[in-house]
Amino acid sequence: MTATVNQLIGDLSLARSEAIKRGIAVTLCKTEDGAGCATGSEWHKGWMIFVDNNVNRQIDDGETIIKIEQPLDALALNFAGALNHDRYVTYKPAGMVEPNGTFTFCDNRGTDKAKAIILLGTGRPRVSSVSSSNGPLTCS
């Protein structure tokens, strides 16, 4: 689980740095096929990072795909974003993120061994074993 948490931390940091470097929004979204953002799948089925020229949080013709991650083995990964946004994370050119929220990683060991990546508006991810409100993590 630690390696996968670090993988997502790296991808969030990559998206943030690309947004700052390029001076344009960069979105990370869940995907099932590596060709478009998914609405119904879970994050453990894979995700992609792309330059989001029009900030519509969907990959469009002419937008550059930066990275595609393959499905995770034996892990569940969910994202609970502010205002019920759970499909994407978008970094702005100043490095800020929307929405803020929590990625939760779970495996067959249950809630006691769950890990979280918490994103605040500043865009810097942090790893935690509790929720953003210091409560227990939940696995679904």
Secondary structure by P-SEA (a helix, b strand, c coil): caaaaaaaaaaaaaaaaaaaaacbbbbbbbbcccccccccccccccbbbbbcccccccccccccccccccccccbbbbbbcccccccccccccccccccbbbbbbbcccccccbbbbbbccccbbbbbcccccccccccc
